[in-house]
Amino acid sequence: MKVRSLGMSGLNVSSVGLGCMGLSFGLGPAVNKADAIKLIRLAVERGVTFFDTAEAYGPFMNEEVLGEALEPFRGSVVIATKFGFRDGDSKKGVDSRPERIKEVAHASLKRLRTDRIDLFYQHRVDPNVPIEEVAEVVKDLIREGKVTHFGLSEAGVGTIRRAHAVQPLTALQSEYSLWWREPEKEIFPVLEELGIGFVAFSPLGKGFLTGKIDENTKFDSGDFRTIVPRFSEENRKANLVVVDLLKSLAQEKDVTPAQVALAWLLAQKPWIVPIPGTTKLNRLEENIAATGLDLSSDELTRIDAAVSRMNLQGARYPEHLQKLVGR
């Protein structure tokens, strides 16, 4: 497994991490605990060193499973978790009061069975708490040795700059893939200027870019995608044009569409690390294998040219959730 550094922070991680959210949250019923632990430990065996969780995934269940799975490997892995929702429940709204941040840090340390959080993100920006106060609290946690690196998730340019001025940011985590390239416009130039890494969640378009989803796919009632405009039946049908492009390239190179999508993302910047999530061992192997796929400059140009001509349909969040991003 190749290694990447998140910006100028010196935090080195595997070039592909594992997003653990779907093991217990957002995609229907939680995965059996034993199966989840088996998947996480297989990822470690295959060279993955970067694991992403949050108190809100469950809530709490995800951190507990990850803590148990990684306890034997703690010295060789990097664990990222998040604070920022009231009572750890994303449905209750944001909460980044200083006392709440400290409370989350202490509780997460116990659930993760560790003495430090390698990367501690604010899950969503809280408009009621100045980002400078948030950064100062995390700075104190870093001084105390309970946290090593500070990150933000789905934050806007102004917030990134203000937070970084108080406590240097190691990473910004946001959605990025061939069918959501918005961060390239304003976010990437600022990250490059400040030496901040980028962690890409949903690098496979919440599964759409794998080629296994079409307009006829039925999702579990507890699956987050049931409320995502981009996943309406009509929009899925229209957006298959990007999947067709990936399938064409995959066939030429004898790989899968998902591997082409991940290889494209890895080729964009050396400080970008995708964290595809999965609940299946074969998909984990497939995603890891993408790190060995190199796309030529001609192939990258061909992809960019084709995607630039596409008019992809649907917002990536329903309106009430869209209000929480880019602040």
LORO-231629 format. One line per 2 residues: their letters; for each residue x, y, z of N, C-alpha, C. Coordinates in pm, whole numbers, plus 32768, in hexadecimal, padded with zeros to 4 digits. Layout:
// LORO-231629
a> X:Y:Z:X:Y:Z:X:Y:Z | ... .
END
This chain:
// LORO-231629
mk> 8054:7F88:8000:8000:8000:8000:8058:807D:8000 | 803D:80D8:7FA3:8086:8155:7F9F:8057:81B0:8011 .
vr> 80AD:820F:8034:8092:8269:80A4:8088:82F8:8073 | 802F:8345:80AF:8022:83D3:808F:8028:8425:810F .
sl> 8054:84A1:8101:8057:84FE:8172:7FE6:8561:8163 | 7F9A:8575:81CE:7F2C:85D5:81C9:7F63:8663:81D7 .
gm> 7F74:86A4:8166:7FA9:872B:8164:8037:872F:8197 | 8055:8799:81E3:80DB:87AE:8219:80E4:8783:82AB .
sg> 8082:8738:82D9:8078:8719:8368:80D9:86AD:8397 | 8106:865A:8338:8159:85E9:835F:8108:856F:8386 .
ln> 8084:8576:8379:802F:8502:8396:802A:84AA:831A | 806D:8438:8321:8074:83DC:82B0:800F:836B:82C1 .
vs> 7FC5:8350:8257:7F5D:82E9:825A:7F60:829B:81D8 | 7F1D:8229:81D7:7F11:81DC:815B:7EC9:8230:80F2 .
sv> 7EEB:821C:8074:7EB3:8270:800A:7E1D:825F:7FF9 | 7DE7:81F3:802B:7D56:81E0:8035:7D36:81B7:80C3 .
gl> 7CD8:81FC:8102:7CAD:81D9:8188:7C2B:818B:8184 | 7BF1:8176:81F8:7B70:8131:8202:7B0E:8189:824D .
gc> 7AA4:81B3:8208:7A36:81F9:8249:79DB:8193:828A | 79CA:819C:830C:7984:8132:8357:78F0:8151:8371 .
mg> 78C0:81C5:834A:7837:81EE:8368:77CF:8183:8346 | 77D7:814E:82CC:7771:80F1:829C:7768:806F:82E7 .
ls> 77CA:8052:833C:77C5:7FD7:838B:7756:7FDC:83F4 | 772E:8057:841A:76C8:8061:8482:7666:80D3:846E .
fg> 7673:811F:8402:7624:8199:83F7:7614:81C2:8365 | 759E:81F0:8341:7589:8232:82C1:7564:81DA:824C .
lg> 757F:8158:8254:7565:8101:81E2:7509:808D:8207 | 74B0:80A5:8268:7458:803A:8293:7488:7FF9:8312 .
pa> 745E:7F7E:832D:7483:7F39:83AA:751A:7F2D:83BB | 7546:7F32:8438:75D5:7F26:8456:7608:7E9B:8432 .
vn> 7685:7E95:8409:76C7:7E16:83EB:76DE:7DCA:846D | 76D2:7D47:8469:76F2:7CF4:84DC:777B:7D1A:8512 .
ka> 7787:7D28:8596:7803:7D57:85D4:787C:7D02:85AD | 786D:7C80:85B0:78DD:7C28:858F:7909:7C3C:84FE .
da> 78A7:7C4F:84A5:78C9:7C65:8417:790D:7CEC:8404 | 78DF:7D50:844E:791D:7DD5:8444:79AE:7DD0:8472 .
ik> 79C7:7D8D:84E1:7A50:7D80:8514:7AA7:7D34:84B1 | 7A71:7CCC:8475:7ABB:7C7E:8411:7AE2:7CD6:839A .
li> 7A86:7D29:836C:7AA2:7D82:82FA:7B0F:7DE6:831C | 7B04:7E23:8392:7B67:7E87:83BB:7BF2:7E48:83C8 .
rl> 7BF9:7DD3:8402:7C7B:7D92:8414:7CB4:7D61:8390 | 7C5E:7D3B:8333:7C90:7D16:82AE:7CCC:7D90:826A .
av> 7C8E:7E05:827E:7CC4:7E80:8245:7D51:7E99:827A | 7D65:7E84:82FD:7DEA:7E96:8337:7E4E:7E36:82F7 .
er> 7E25:7DB9:82E7:7E7D:7D55:82AA:7EA3:7D7A:821C | 7E4A:7DC1:81D6:7E64:7DE7:814B:7EAD:7E6C:8140 .
gv> 7ED2:7EA7:81B2:7F24:7F20:81AF:7EDC:7FA2:81CA | 7E5A:7F9D:81E4:7E11:8018:8206:7E38:8044:8293 .
tf> 7E5E:80C2:82A1:7E85:80F5:8325:7E2F:8169:8354 | 7DCB:8191:8305:7D7C:8209:8321:7CE9:81E3:832B .
fd> 7CAE:81FA:83A0:7C25:81D1:83BB:7BD3:8247:83ED | 7B5D:8258:83B2:7B09:82CD:83CF:7A87:82A3:8413 .
ta> 7A68:82E5:8483:79ED:82CA:84CC:79B8:834D:8505 | 7950:8345:855A:7919:83BB:859C:78BD:838D:860C .
ea> 78B0:83E0:8673:7855:83BC:86E0:77C6:83B0:86AB | 77A5:83FE:8644:771C:8402:8610:76F6:8386:85C0 .
yg> 7756:8334:859B:7736:82BD:854C:7703:824F:85A9 | 7682:8249:85B6:7645:81E6:860E:75CE:821F:865A .
pf> 75E1:8285:86B3:7662:82BB:86DB:76B0:825D:873A | 772F:8275:873E:7791:8235:8798:77BB:81A8:876E .
mn> 7762:815C:8731:777F:80D1:870E:77FA:80C3:86B6 | 7807:811E:8654:7874:8114:85F4:78FC:811F:8637 .
ee> 790A:8180:8691:7988:8190:86D9:79A8:8115:872D | 7942:80DB:876B:7959:8066:87C0:798D:7FF0:876F .
vl> 7950:7FD9:86FA:797B:7F69:86A5:7A08:7F82:8670 | 7A22:7FFD:8645:7AA6:801D:860F:7B10:8011:867C .
ge> 7AF0:803E:86F4:7B4F:8035:8763:7B75:7FA4:8780 | 7B12:7F4D:8783:7B2D:7EBF:879D:7B7D:7E81:872C .
al> 7B58:7EA1:86B0:7B9B:7E66:863B:7C2C:7E90:8632 | 7C4A:7F0E:8654:7CD1:7F43:863F:7D2B:7F3E:86BA .
ep> 7CF4:7F15:872C:7D45:7F13:87A6:7DC9:7EC6:8796 | 7DC9:7E53:8753:7E48:7E0A:8744:7EAC:7E4E:86E6 .
fr> 7E7C:7EAE:8696:7ED2:7EEE:8631:7EE7:7F82:864D | 7EC3:7FB0:86C5:7EBC:8040:86DE:7F3B:808C:86BA .
gs> 7FAE:804E:86CC:802B:8095:86B0:8048:80AD:861E | 7FFF:806A:85C7:801D:8075:8537:7FA9:80AD:84E4 .
vv> 7F41:80E1:8526:7ED0:8118:84DC:7EB0:81A5:850A | 7E6A:81EE:84B4:7E3F:8277:84D0:7DA7:8277:84D9 .
ia> 7D73:82AA:8548:7CE1:82AD:855C:7CB1:833E:855C | 7C4E:8358:8508:7C0E:83DB:8503:7B7F:83CE:8535 .
tk> 7B56:842A:858D:7ACA:842D:85B8:7A9D:84BF:85BE | 7A1E:84D3:85E2:79E3:8558:85D3:7988:857D:8649 .
fg> 7982:8601:8661:7925:863A:86C2:78CE:869E:8677 | 7863:86CD:86B9:781A:873C:867D:7784:8731:8676 .
fr> 7749:86C1:86A6:76B8:86B5:86A9:7687:86A8:8739 | 7613:86E0:8754:75D9:86DB:87DA:75BF:864A:8804 .
dg> 75F6:8625:8875:75E8:859D:88AC:7619:8531:884B | 766E:8557:87ED:76A2:84F6:878D:763A:84CA:8727 .
ds> 75CC:8512:871D:755D:84ED:86C5:7551:8555:8656 | 756D:852E:85DB:756C:858D:856C:74E1:85C7:8552 .
kk> 7479:8586:8583:73F1:85B8:856E:73CC:8628:85D0 | 741E:863A:8636:7400:869F:869D:7441:8726:8681 .
gv> 7490:8730:8619:74D1:87AF:85F9:755F:87B9:862D | 75A3:8822:8605:7631:8831:8625:7646:8862:86B4 .
ds> 76BA:883F:86E9:76DF:886A:8771:7776:8860:8780 | 77B8:88D2:8774:784A:88D6:8786:7870:8932:87FA .
rp> 781C:8935:8861:7843:8980:88D8:78C2:8944:8912 | 791C:8995:8948:799B:8962:897D:798B:88ED:89DC .
er> 792B:88F5:8A38:791A:8888:8A97:78ED:8807:8A52 | 78A0:8816:89E6:7872:87A1:899B:78E6:8760:8950 .
ik> 793F:87B1:8917:79B2:877B:88CF:7A08:8727:892D | 7A21:875C:89A4:7A73:8713:8A06:7A2E:8691:8A31 .
ev> 79AB:8699:8A42:795E:8623:8A69:7968:85B6:89FF | 795B:85DE:8981:7964:857F:8912:79EF:8540:890D .
ah> 7A56:8592:891C:7ADF:855E:8915:7AF5:84F1:897D | 7ACD:850A:89F9:7AE1:84A9:8A64:7A91:8429:8A4C .
as> 7A14:8438:8A1E:79C0:83C3:8A04:79F4:8373:898D | 7A22:83B8:8925:7A56:8374:88AF:7AD5:8327:88CF .
lk> 7B2A:8360:8922:7BA4:831A:894A:7B83:8293:898B | 7B1D:8292:89DD:7AF6:8215:8A20:7ABE:81B1:89BB .
rl> 7A64:81E1:8964:7A27:8187:8903:7A8D:8150:88A0 | 7AEF:81A2:887D:7B56:8179:881C:7BC8:812B:885D .
rt> 7BC4:811E:88E2:7C29:80D2:892D:7CB7:8105:8910 | 7CC6:8188:891A:7D46:81C5:88F9:7D63:8239:8956 .
dr> 7DDF:8269:8953:7E04:82DB:89A7:7E0D:835C:8959 | 7DF6:8356:88D4:7DF5:83D2:8886:7DA2:83BE:8807 .
id> 7D65:842B:87DC:7D1C:842F:875D:7D7C:846A:86F6 | 7D9B:841E:868F:7DFF:844B:862F:7DD0:84C5:85DF .
lf> 7D51:84C5:85B9:7D1B:8534:8569:7C8C:854E:859B | 7C75:85C5:85D0:7BF5:85E8:860F:7BB4:8655:85BB .
yq> 7B47:8630:8577:7B00:868D:851F:7A88:86CD:8565 | 7A6C:874A:8540:79E8:8781:855A:798D:874E:84EA .
hr> 7925:8705:850D:78D2:86BF:84A9:7888:8721:844F | 784E:8788:8489:7810:87F4:843E:7825:8876:848A .
vd> 7835:88E2:8442:784B:8965:8480:77D0:898F:84D0 | 77E6:89BF:8549:777C:89EE:85A1:7777:8A86:859A .
pn> 770D:8AC0:8560:7708:8B52:8551:76FC:8B9C:85D6 | 76DC:8B53:8641:76CC:8B92:86C4:774D:8B96:8716 .
vp> 77B6:8B57:86E3:7836:8B55:8729:78A3:8B83:86C8 | 78E5:8BF3:86E4:794F:8C22:868C:79B7:8BB4:8673 .
ie> 79E2:8BA5:85F8:7A40:8B39:85D7:7AC3:8B4B:8622 | 7AE4:8BC9:8647:7B5E:8BE0:8694:7B56:8B9C:871D .
ev> 7ADE:8B9B:875A:7ACC:8B59:87DB:7ADB:8AC2:87CC | 7AA3:8A8E:8760:7AAE:89FF:8745:7B40:89D8:8735 .
ae> 7B88:8A25:86E4:7C15:8A08:86CB:7C67:8A11:874A | 7C45:8A6F:87A1:7C8F:8A80:881F:7C7C:8A07:887A .
vv> 7C02:89D1:887E:7BE8:895B:88D1:7C38:88E4:889D | 7C36:88D1:8819:7C82:8862:87E0:7D18:8877:87F7 .
kd> 7D43:88F3:87F1:7DCF:8912:880D:7DF5:88E7:889A | 7D9A:88FF:88FA:7DB2:88D5:8984:7DBA:883C:898D .
li> 7D61:87F7:8946:7D61:8764:8946:7DE3:872E:890A | 7E18:8775:88A8:7E98:874E:886C:7F09:8761:88D1 .
re> 7F06:87D1:8918:7F6C:87EA:897F:7F69:877E:89EB | 7EF0:874D:8A09:7EE0:86E7:8A71:7F03:865B:8A3F .
gk> 7F1B:864F:89BC:7F3F:85CD:8985:7EC9:8573:8966 | 7E4F:85A7:8973:7DD8:8556:8959:7DB3:8554:88C5 .
vt> 7DDF:85B8:887D:7DC8:85C5:87EC:7E4E:85E6:87AB | 7E62:85B2:8732:7EE1:85CF:86EC:7ECF:8633:867B .
hf> 7E62:8627:8630:7E4B:867F:85BD:7DBA:86B1:85BA | 7DA7:8727:8581:7D25:876A:8579:7CF4:876C:84E9 .
gl> 7C71:8753:84D8:7C37:8757:8453:7BAB:8793:8454 | 7B7C:87B9:83DF:7AF3:87E9:83CC:7AB0:8792:8363 .
se> 7A2C:878E:8367:79E0:8744:8303:7978:879F:82C4 | 7976:87A3:8241:7913:87EF:81F4:7913:8885:8213 .
ag> 7985:88BC:8239:7990:894A:825A:79AE:899E:81DF | 798B:8A1E:81E5:79A8:8A7A:8179:7A2F:8ABC:8188 .
vg> 7A56:8B08:8122:7ADB:8B44:811C:7AF6:8BA1:8192 | 7A96:8BF7:81B4:7AAB:8C55:8222:7AC3:8C0E:82A6 .
ti> 7A75:8BA8:82C0:7A84:8B5C:833C:7B0A:8B14:8342 | 7B32:8ADD:82D1:7BB4:8A98:82CA:7C25:8AF7:82F0 .
rr> 7C24:8B6F:82B7:7C8F:8BCF:82D2:7C8F:8BFA:8365 | 7C1A:8C15:839B:7C11:8C44:8426:7C3C:8BD8:8488 .
ah> 7C13:8B5D:8470:7C3A:8AF0:84C9:7CD0:8AD7:84C2 | 7D05:8AD7:8449:7D93:8AB9:8432:7DEE:8B20:8474 .
av> 7DBC:8B9D:8481:7E0C:8C06:84BF:7E1E:8BEF:8555 | 7DC1:8BA4:8592:7DC8:8B87:8622:7E0F:8B04:863D .
qp> 7DE6:8A9C:85F6:7E25:8A19:8601:7E31:89DF:8575 | 7EAA:89CE:8542:7EBB:899D:84B9:7E6B:891E:849F .
lt> 7E24:8920:8430:7DD2:88AE:8407:7E27:8849:83BC | 7E10:87CC:83D8:7E53:8760:838F:7E03:8737:8315 .
al> 7D7E:8737:8323:7D2B:8707:82B3:7CA0:8745:82B4 | 7C6A:8753:823C:7BDD:8770:8229:7BA0:86F2:81ED .
qs> 7B2F:86C9:8224:7AE8:8657:81EB:7A66:8687:81AB | 7A55:8665:812C:79DA:8688:80E5:79C4:8623:8076 .
ey> 794F:862A:803B:7930:85D0:7FCD:797D:85FA:7F4F | 79AF:8598:7F07:79F6:85B3:7E8A:79F9:8533:7E38 .
sl> 79D4:8541:7DBB:79D8:84D0:7D5F:79C3:8505:7CD2 | 79C3:84AB:7C72:79AC:84D4:7BE7:7922:8511:7BD3 .
ww> 78C4:84F6:7C2B:7841:8535:7C17:7824:859F:7C7F | 788B:85C6:7CCE:7880:863C:7D25:7909:867B:7D31 .
re> 7923:86DE:7CDA:79A8:8719:7CCF:79AD:87A8:7D04 | 7948:87D0:7D4D:793F:8858:7D7F:79BA:8886:7DD0 .
pe> 79F9:8831:7E21:7A6D:885F:7E6F:7AE0:8894:7E19 | 7AE6:886D:7D9C:7B54:889B:7D46:7B53:8932:7D32 .
ke> 7ADE:8970:7D3A:7AD1:89FD:7D16:7B10:8A5B:7D7C | 7AE6:8A53:7DF8:7B17:8AB0:7E5F:7B65:8A6C:7ECE .
if> 7B41:89F1:7EEF:7B7D:89AD:7F62:7C0D:8982:7F47 | 7C25:893E:7ED8:7CAA:8907:7EBD:7D17:8972:7EBA .
pv> 7D01:89E6:7E79:7D6B:8A4C:7E79:7D91:8A7A:7F06 | 7D2F:8A86:7F5F:7D4B:8AB2:7FE8:7D96:8A45:8035 .
le> 7D6D:89C8:8023:7DB2:895B:8066:7E44:8953:8039 | 7E59:8963:7FB8:7EE1:895E:7F83:7F35:89D1:7FBA .
el> 7EF9:8A46:7FC1:7F3F:8ABC:7FF7:7F68:8AA8:8089 | 7F0F:8A6F:80D8:7F25:8A61:8167:7F68:89DE:818F .
gi> 7F78:8982:8131:7FB8:8903:8151:7F5D:88A4:819E | 7EDD:88A4:817B:7E7A:8850:81BE:7E54:87DC:8161 .
gf> 7E4B:8765:8197:7E24:86F2:8147:7D8D:86EB:8132 | 7D64:8695:80D5:7CD6:8685:80B7:7CB1:85F2:80BF .
va> 7C4C:85D5:8110:7C19:854C:811E:7B92:8545:80D6 | 7B8C:84F3:806F:7B16:84ED:801A:7AB7:847E:8046 .
fs> 7A42:84A7:807A:79DF:843F:8096:7982:8430:801D | 793F:83BF:8016:78EB:839C:7FA3:7937:83A9:7F1F .
pl> 79B3:8376:7F17:7A00:8382:7E9B:79C6:832E:7E2A | 7969:82D5:7E4C:7924:8285:7DE6:7893:82B2:7DD9 .
gk> 7879:8330:7DFB:77F4:8366:7DEA:778A:831A:7E36 | 77A8:82F9:7EB6:774C:82AB:7F09:7722:8228:7EC4 .
gf> 7781:81EF:7E7B:776B:816F:7E39:7742:8178:7DA8 | 7719:81EE:7D7C:76E6:81FC:7CF3:7750:81E0:7C8A .
lt> 77CD:820A:7CA5:7836:81FC:7C41:786D:816E:7C35 | 783A:8113:7C87:7864:8087:7C7C:7822:8043:7C04 .
gk> 77B6:807E:7BD2:776D:8041:7B63:7708:7FDA:7B91 | 76F6:7FCD:7C14:7699:7F69:7C49:7610:7FA5:7C6B .
id> 75FF:8026:7C51:7581:806A:7C70:7549:80A7:7BF0 | 74C7:8096:7BD9:7486:80D8:7B6A:73FE:8109:7B96 .
en> 73AA:8135:7B38:7328:816E:7B5E:72CA:8108:7B9D | 72E7:8089:7B8E:728F:8021:7BC5:72BA:7FEF:7C4F .
tk> 732C:801E:7C7F:735F:7FF1:7D01:7302:801D:7D72 | 72E8:7FC2:7DCF:7294:7FE0:7E44:72EC:7FE6:7EC1 .
fd> 72DD:8052:7F0D:732C:8065:7F86:72DB:8042:8002 | 731F:8015:806A:72E0:7FFB:80EB:72A2:807D:8120 .
sg> 7236:8070:816A:71F0:80E7:819E:7249:813C:81F8 | 72AE:80FF:8235:7309:814A:828A:7384:817D:8243 .
df> 7388:8170:81C0:73FB:819A:816F:73F2:8230:8153 | 745C:8277:8175:7461:8309:8162:7444:8332:80D2 .
rt> 7466:82DD:8073:7455:8301:7FE7:73C4:8312:7FBE | 7367:82E1:8010:72DA:82F1:7FEF:72AD:8382:7FF5 .
iv> 72F8:83D9:803A:72D2:8467:8043:7332:84C2:7FF6 | 7391:8488:7FAF:73F2:84D7:7F62:73BA:84F2:7ED6 .
pr> 73A6:8572:7EB2:736E:8591:7E2E:73B8:854F:7DBB | 743C:8545:7DC4:748A:850A:7D58:746A:8477:7D44 .
fs> 742B:8439:7DA8:7409:83AC:7D9F:7374:8393:7D82 | 732D:83FA:7D58:72A4:83E1:7D2B:72AC:8389:7CAE .
ee> 7242:8340:7C93:7243:82E3:7C21:7262:832D:7B9F | 7225:83A1:7B8D:7239:83F0:7B13:72CA:841F:7B06 .
nr> 7302:8450:7B75:738B:8482:7B70:73F1:8412:7B61 | 73D7:83A0:7B9F:7432:832E:7B8D:7438:8307:7AF9 .
ka> 73C6:8305:7ABA:73C1:82E0:7A2D:7411:8343:79D8 | 7402:83C4:79F4:7449:842B:79A8:74DF:8426:79C1 .
nl> 7506:8405:7A3D:7593:8409:7A63:75E2:838D:7A3D | 759F:832A:7A06:75E7:82B1:79DB:764D:82CF:796E .
vv> 7647:8345:7934:76A7:836A:78CB:7736:8367:7902 | 7749:8390:797F:77D0:838E:79B9:77FC:82FE:79D6 .
vd> 779F:82A9:79FA:77BE:821B:7A11:77E4:81D8:798E | 779F:81FC:7924:77BF:81C3:78A1:784F:81E4:7879 .
ll> 7879:825E:7897:7903:8286:787B:7966:822F:78C9 | 794B:821C:794A:79A3:81CA:799D:79A6:8139:796E .
ks> 7933:8105:7948:792C:807B:7918:797E:8069:7899 | 797A:80CC:7842:79C5:80C5:77C5:7A5B:80C0:77E0 .
la> 7A8B:8117:7838:7B19:811A:785A:7B42:809C:78A5 | 7AEA:806E:78FE:7B08:7FF6:794C:7B18:7F7C:78F2 .
qe> 7AC5:7F74:788E:7ACC:7F02:7832:7B50:7F05:77E5 | 7B7C:7F7B:77BD:7BFA:7F88:7774:7C70:7F5C:77C9 .
kd> 7C69:7F77:784C:7CDB:7F5C:78A4:7CCB:7EDC:78F7 | 7C5D:7E96:78E0:7C41:7E19:7927:7C3E:7E2F:79BE .
vt> 7BF8:7E98:79E8:7BE4:7EB5:7A75:7B4F:7ED2:7A89 | 7B2A:7F06:7AFD:7A9D:7F25:7B17:7A85:7FBC:7B10 .
pa> 7A08:7FE5:7AFA:79EA:8075:7AFB:7A13:80B9:7B7D | 7A00:8075:7BEE:7A27:80AF:7C6F:7ABD:80C9:7C74 .
qv> 7B0A:8070:7C3D:7B9C:8081:7C3F:7BC7:80F6:7BE7 | 7B84:8109:7B77:7BA2:817C:7B22:7B80:81FD:7B6C .
al> 7B0C:81FF:7BAF:7AE1:8276:7BF8:7B43:829A:7C68 | 7B74:8237:7CB0:7BD3:8251:7D1C:7C5B:8279:7CE5 .
aw> 7C86:8239:7C79:7D07:825B:7C3C:7D04:82EB:7C09 | 7C93:8313:7BCF:7C86:839E:7BA0:7C96:83FE:7C16 .
ll> 7C53:83E1:7C85:7C58:8439:7CFA:7CE6:8442:7D32 | 7D29:83CF:7D3C:7DB1:83CE:7D71:7E12:841C:7D19 .
aq> 7DF1:8427:7C99:7E49:846E:7C3C:7E39:8506:7C42 | 7DD4:8537:7C8A:7DB9:85C6:7C89:7E1E:8618:7CDA .
kp> 7E3A:85EE:7D55:7E99:8632:7DAB:7EDE:85CB:7E05 | 7F5E:85DB:7E22:7FA3:8579:7E77:7F79:8580:7F0A .
wi> 7F31:85EA:7F30:7F08:85FB:7FBB:7E74:85DA:7FD0 | 7E38:8596:7F6F:7DAE:8568:7F7D:7DAD:84D4:7FA2 .
vp> 7D5E:84B1:8007:7D50:8425:802F:7CBB:8401:8031 | 7C8F:83A7:7FDA:7C03:837C:7FDB:7BEA:8316:8049 .
ip> 7B71:8316:807E:7B4C:82B4:80E6:7ACC:826C:80BC | 7AD2:821B:8054:7A5A:81D2:802C:7A2B:8175:809B .
gt> 79AA:816D:80AB:7972:8113:810F:7937:8099:80CA | 7930:802E:8112:78F2:7FB4:80DE:78CF:7F59:8153 .
tk> 7873:7EFF:813A:7853:7E98:819D:787A:7E0E:816B | 78B5:7E09:80F4:78D3:7D88:80B4:796A:7D75:80A1 .
ln> 799A:7CFF:80BF:7A29:7CE2:80B6:7A5B:7CEE:8026 | 7A0D:7CC0:7FC5:7A3B:7CC6:7F3A:7A45:7D56:7F09 .
rl> 79ED:7DAC:7F38:79F4:7E3A:7F11:7A6D:7E7D:7F53 | 7A8C:7E55:7FCC:7B03:7E89:800F:7B7F:7E67:7FBD .
ee> 7B8A:7DEB:7F94:7BFC:7DBF:7F42:7C01:7E0E:7EBF | 7B8E:7E22:7E83:7B86:7E6C:7E05:7BB7:7EFC:7E15 .
ni> 7B8B:7F3D:7E81:7BB3:7FC8:7E98:7C49:7FD3:7EB3 | 7C7E:7F78:7F01:7D0D:7F7B:7F20:7D60:7F66:7EA1 .
aa> 7D32:7F0E:7E49:7D7A:7EF1:7DCD:7D82:7F6B:7D72 | 7D26:7FC9:7D84:7D26:8042:7D30:7DA4:8095:7D44 .
tg> 7DE7:8084:7DB6:7E62:80D1:7DCF:7ED2:80AA:7D70 | 7EC5:8036:7D30:7F2B:8009:7CD2:7F0B:802B:7C42 .
ld> 7E9B:8071:7C2C:7E71:8095:7BA4:7E9E:8123:7B84 | 7EF0:8133:7B1F:7F1D:81B7:7AF2:7ED8:81DA:7A6F .
ls> 7E99:824E:7A6C:7E5C:8280:79F1:7EBC:82DE:79AC | 7EC9:82D1:792A:7F24:8327:78DD:7EEC:83B5:78D5 .
sd> 7F41:8412:78B3:7F13:849D:78A4:7EA8:84A8:7839 | 7EB5:8458:77D0:7E4F:8458:7766:7DCA:8424:779A .
el> 7DCF:83BC:77EC:7D53:8384:7824:7D12:83E6:7885 | 7D62:842B:78D5:7D2C:848E:7931:7CED:8502:78E5 .
tr> 7D2E:852C:787B:7CF7:8598:7828:7C75:856E:77E7 | 7C70:84F3:77BA:7BF7:84BD:777C:7B83:84BA:77E0 .
id> 7BA0:8491:785A:7B39:848D:78C1:7B07:851A:78DF | 7B65:8578:78F5:7B3F:8601:7916:7AEB:8640:78A7 .
aa> 7B15:8629:782D:7ACC:8663:77BB:7A3E:862B:77B3 | 7A32:85AA:77C8:79AE:856A:77C0:7953:8599:7831 .
vs> 7989:859E:78AC:7937:85C7:791E:790E:8659:7914 | 7965:86AD:78DE:7945:873C:78D1:78CF:8754:7874 .
rm> 78B4:86F5:781D:7843:8703:77C0:77C1:86CC:77FB | 77CB:868B:786F:7755:864D:78AB:770B:86B0:7904 .
nl> 768A:86A8:7902:7637:86FA:795A:75F7:869E:79C2 | 7644:8681:7A2D:7616:8623:7A91:75A4:8660:7AE2 .
qg> 7541:860D:7B01:74C4:863D:7B39:74B7:8621:7BCE | 747C:8681:7C15:7459:866D:7CA1:74BE:86A1:7D04 .
ar> 748D:86DA:7D73:74E3:870A:7DDF:751A:8693:7E2E | 758B:86A7:7E6F:75C8:8638:7EBB:758D:862A:7F46 .
yp> 7544:8691:7F75:7500:868B:7FF6:7473:86C4:7FE7 | 7413:8696:8038:7393:86DC:803F:73AA:8765:807D .
eh> 734E:87C0:806B:7363:884C:8091:7388:885F:8124 | 7348:8815:817F:7363:882B:820E:73F0:8803:8235 .
lq> 742D:87A6:81EA:74B7:877E:8206:751B:87D4:81BA | 74F2:8806:8147:7549:885E:80FA:756C:88DC:8148 .
kl> 7512:8905:819F:752B:897E:81EF:75A0:896D:8251 | 75C5:88F0:826B:7630:88D6:82CC:76BC:88D4:828D .
vg> 76C5:88DE:820A:7748:88D3:81C9:7773:8957:818E | 77F7:8968:8182:782F:89DE:8143:782C:8A5B:8197 .
r> 7812:8A4C:821B:780B:8AC2:8271:7895:8AFB:828D .
END
